[in-house]
Amino acid sequence: MLSLGLIIPHLKLELGDVVYRLPATLPIGIIIGTLIFGPVVDRFGYKNLLIVGSVIALLGVQGLVHLAQFNEMWMLYVSILLVGIGGGILNGETNVLVAEIYDDKTRGGKLGILGAFFCIGALTWTLMVHVMGDFRLPLNIISAIKVAFVVFYCFIQFPQAKPQSGGASFKDVIGLLKYPALILFAFVLFFQSGLEAITNTFTPSFLEETKGMGDIALSLTFVTVGMLIGRFLLGAIMNKLGDIRTLYIFMSIALIGFILLGFVVSAETPMLVYAAMALIGFGVGATFPVVFNSLGATFKEMSGTAFSIAIFIGLCGNFILKRAMGWFFERGQFDYLPIVMIFATIMIMILLPLAKSKIKK
């Protein structure tokens, strides 16, 4: 998924302050893509939708490359919407595909590796824009790679659809919502997605306003690096300790990072700031793979639809916690950030074992 924060400054030079309206379109597209992928893959399989989702994202990316020069904002809105829809499809479908391919012993570790490659993609995109000084050439490189993968998808086999589940009708979806385990897992993702959102969105401003930090953009890079390391180690740790104990270890590390960030670090200790951010990234990186591992094991017959529901509720948490934190920041109440972060972390630690206890044996 593209970070529009790296594109907006370049578009602003051509289009002015109106470009700040564009990022709000991305989550709408992501939600649409998220709601689409689950029922479709359960009924029709993975291959065609993976190709379609890639092409949709490709069209959106190329729209960003070529349409800014026409000064037609609606074209850019459509392009970002397409990036969101394609990204929502690809994010959800790749996770549920990995969950279906691997067994209960290896699924969590493989989902962690998939998440690690998301981090590698984010770092690579940031580095390319930084080195090349513009977003168009990096987007064209991404487009060329995506075309190569679309061709590759056409010639490989994917798991078949699940006709034994009868597809994913509206009645089937409502039936899934009756499972307490699914709803509880979804609310773990609600707090996790919100936690990641407020960390990435508000931490730089928090450090600037309350700690007097100068080079605040660098701090987010340490979150990504910490998450990358944590996800590569996740599989080995899960194999030894299991889901719940693994999550507790990772969340405890995140808590240490939040406490350092909120109550210890200062502008005089930039290395401690970066260490806190790395601990946060390491800690929060485990939740999505752990929850997806449990969902894949629990709802095998309708895993795509279950993932769609859980990710959708997670995106609601992303929106709600960002809006709430934005309300605090508008009023100059910056010190609420670490408190909300700690609260969300504790809720994740409470809800996961509760969700596991509701799984029908």
Summary of the structure (lengths in Angstrom):
residues: 361
radius of gyration: 20.2
end to end distance: 36.5
largest distance: 61.6
contacts: 1303
relative contact order: 0.14
helix: 84%
strand: 0%
